[in-house]
Amino acid sequence: MATKTPSKSSKKEYKVIKARGLLVKDAPSTALTSKKLDINYQRTCSNCGPTHINCLTAKEWIKNQLGVWQFYYEKRDIRNKSLHPATFPISLAKKCIELFTHKGELVLDPFVGSGTTLVAAKDLDRNATGFDLQDNYVKLAESRLQDGHLFNNSRQLAVCDDARNISQYLSPETVSLIFTSPPYANLLNRKRLNKSRRGVERKNEQYLKVEQYSQDSRDLGTLTLEEYAVQMGNVYKELLPLLRPKGHCIINVPDMWWENQRITIHIAVVETLRKVGYELRNIIIWDRTNIVNNIGIFGWPSNYITMGVTFEYLLDFWRPPTK
């Protein structure tokens, strides 16, 4: 049977991927459209038992038992919303990675954004890959990975592609942790009124701006909550076979108020992932009160509303063990 000649578009795509050094080494020359990443996923720690889920000591483990977590930002964190509208601290990603992986294992962020997950993985000597539709975010992530850690043997790769295509890049049961903060349906796709801020801070540089990631029709951040739940299900159904049995999947989402209604994103995500085969293990509260200042008097005096900016959810799922 004659080998099919790659189209011009597939050749171009291959060249872009190859230029970034992402393809598996020694791939057959005929497989010009192969996208499998050249990245390790085996643990490299030497003192952990075969049933251990991480490299933590008992003393370190006990610090993670509480279901309410706080984090602080550092200088490397991105807080400039003109660079990315919805970031989280490196310390949050590091805690999750330390809790659910060993050194050398593979972490996946399907909505990598500014690359914080990859930075945290590099700090902890974990292999990691992240995907994003927007090339400017991928370039931002790559720029953040330029710093040190010369003695680490792990790789961190940012790839510009749709999360729906991730299964083309990774092999089954190679991922130990999926960690991300996904788009929040279309809840950022509106002019910002800053009702959560007080006084002169309300009309800051974000006032009346739309802080959406993009207007790309493939972007989950342009969808209604109902459409968003369907597409999240499609994405995570394809990711499940990549996750090893008992491998964890953590999704960071808030709920929001919109037109005097509470939009329960976390419930939509839980229901969706359960439908496609994930098991919910824990719900952790990210208490953000230590990093939020000058909260507006929202709803006073007739409508009690808890401020969404003061806490978010960390939804901890796993791939159930095979029976």
N, C-alpha and C positions, 0 to 999 in steps of 0.2 A: 504494500500500500504506500502510495506516495506521501511524503511528509508535507503537511500543509504549510505554505509560505506565510509567515506573519504579515499582517497588514501594516501599512505605514504607521497607523496610529499605535498599534501594539509594539512596533519597533521603537517608537518614540518613548512610550511608557517604559519599556525595558531599559532603554538608555538612561532615563531619569533615575530609575530604581538602582541600576547598577552603579551609577555615578555616586550614589550615596552609600555604596558598600553594604547593601541590605540583603542581597541574594545569597542563598546557600552556596557555599563553596563546592566546586566540582560538580555543579549541575550539568546535565547533558546539554550539549551545544544545540540540540534541536528544541529544547524546552525554553524558547526565547520569551514566552509569556509567563514563565513560572514566577511566583511572587513569594515563595517561602523564604522566611527571614533566616539569616545566619546568626542565630542567637542561642545561647545555652539555656537549659532549664533545670539541670541537675544540681542538687545541693552540694556545696563545697565545704560546709562545716564538718569538723571531724569528731566532735565530742557529743553530738546529739543522738539520742536513742532513735531507733527506726520508727517508733510510734509518736515521737514528739512532733508537735505542730509548729514549733518555733525554736529559736536559740536562747530564749529567756531563762534566767534562773528563777527559782521559786520566789525570791525576794522581788525580782522585777515583775514577775507574773501577777503577784497580789495587787500591785498598783493599778492593774487593769480591770480589777473585779467590779469596781463601781460603775454604774450605768450612766453617770453624768460626767462628761469630760470637758475640760477647759484647755485652751491653747493660746499661745502668744505668737505674734508675728516677729520676724527677724528682718535684718537689712536686706537679705536676698529675696524676701517675699515681694510679690508684685501686688501693689494696692492701687495703682493708677488705672482707673476704669477706662481710660482712653486706649490702654493696651489690651485689656480684657475686662468685660463687665462683671464677671462673677468668679473670683478666685478664692482659694482657701489656703491656710498656712502650711508651710512645709512640715511643721511639727505634727499636724493632723495626719498627713499621709505617712509620715515616718512611724507614728504609733501603730497605725493599722498594718503597715508592712512588717514591722517587728513582731506583731502579735500573730500573724497568720502565714509567715514564710520563714524559711531558712536562708542563710547566705547562699548565693548562687542560683536560687530558684527564680522563676519567671513571674513577673507582675505585668498585668495588662490594664491599660486605661483606654477604654474605647472612645472617650470624649476628652482628649488630653489637654485641649485648650492651651494655656500658657506653659504647660510642661511641669507643673509642680510635682506630680507623681514621679516623673522621671528623675527630677532633682533629688527627691527623697530616696529613691531606689539607689541612685549613685552614691549617696552618703552612706547607705547601709550595705553596699556591695551586693545588691540584687540585680539580676538582669531584668530589663523592663522594656516594654514597647507601648507606644501610645499613638492613637489615630485621631485625625481631625480633618474636616472638610476644607478648612481654610488654610492656605499655604502660609499666610502671614503668621498664624499661630504656630504652625510647625517650625517656621524659621525662628520665632521667638523662643520656642522650647529648645531648639538646637543651640541657640546663643547662650542659654542658661546652663547648658551642659558642658561649656568650654572650660570650666574651672577644674582644677586639681584632682585629687585622689589617684595619684600615680600608681599606688600599690594595689589598687583594685583590679580584678580580672574580669569584672562584669561589663556588659554593654547596655546602653540605653538608646533606643532608636525611636525617633518621631517620624511618622509616616503620614503623608497627605493622601487620605482616602476616606471613603464613606465607611462608617462603622458596620454597615451591612455586609461589607466585603472582607471583614477580618479573617473569616475562616479560610480564605485563600492564602493567607500569610503564615498561619500557624498550624501545627499538627495536633491531633486529638490528645487530650490529657497531658498537655505540656505546661499549662498555666496553673500556678499555685494560688494566685490571688487576682481577682478582678476588682479594681478599685477606681471609682470615678465620682465626679460630681457632674451629672448630665445636664442638658438644657432643661429648663423648667416649663415645658410646653410653651405657649405664647405669652407667658406672664411678664416677660421682660420686653415684649414687642409692643410697647406703648410709651407714651410720653410720661416721664417721671415727674410726679408732683411733690415728692419728698415730704409726705405727711408725717413720716416718722421723725422728722427733725424739727427743732425749735428755732424760733427767731430768725436772725439773719442767715443761719445755716441752711434754712429751707431753700432759699434761692441761690444755691451754690452753682458750681460749674456743671452739675448733673441736672439741674432743674429744667424741665420740659424737653429733655433729650431722650431719645429712644436708645436703650442700652442693649439692644439685641446683638447676638453674635454675628448674624448675617441675615440677608433676605433670600438666601438660597432655598429653593423649593424642597431640597432634600434635608434641610436643617430642621431637626425636631423642635427647635425653638420657635418655629413659625406655625405650629399646629395647635389646634384646640386640645383640651385635656383628653377628650375621647379619642381623637386621632393619635395623639401622643402616646396614650396607653397601648394602642394597637401596634404602633411602630416600635416602641420599646420592647414589646413582646416579640416582635420579629427579630430585632437585634439580639436580644438575650437568648432566644431559642437557638440561634446559630452559635452563640458563644458557649453554651452549656457543654457540648462535647469537647471543647478545648480545655475545659476546667477538669482537673483531676478529681476523682471521687473524694469527697470530704474537703475539697478545696473551697475556700470562702470567696464570697462576692459582696463587697460593701458599696452601697450607693448613698451618697450624701445629698439630701434634698431638704428644702424648707417647705412649709405651707405658706400660702399668701392670702391676703385680703384683696378682693377685687369687686368693685361695685357693691360693697356691703355684704359680700359673701365670702366665707372661708373656702379657699380652693385647696382641697386635701390631696396634694401631689403624693405625699408619702403613702396614702391608702391606695391610690391608683397604681403606684409602683409595686406595693406588696401584692395586691391582687393579680397584677399582670405577671410577675415573676413566678408566683405560685402556679399559675395556669400553664406555664411552659416548663415546669419541672424543678424549680428551685424550692428549697425549704427554708423558711424564715427561722433564724436561730436567736437573734437578739435585736432589740431596738435600743440604741444608745442615743442619749441626748447630748448634742454639742451645745453647751452653755456658753453663749457669746457675751454675757453681761460684762465680762472683764475687758472687752475690747469695743464696747458700744458707749458712746458719750452723748449727752444732751438729747435724750429721747423725747420726741414730741408728745404733747398731751392728746393722744389719738382717741377719739370717741367721747371725750369728756364734754358735758356731764351726763349724757343720756344713753350712751351706747358703749358697753364694756367690751373692749377688744384687746387681746394679748398681742404684743408687738412681735411680728414675725422675725424682726432683725435680732432679737435677743436669744433665739435658740433655733437649731436645725436638727434634723434627724440623720443618724447614721444607721442605715438598715443593713443588718448583717445576715446574709443568706449563705447556704452552702449547696454544693451538689451532693445529693444524698448518696451514701455508700451503696455500691452494688450488692444485691442480695444473692 
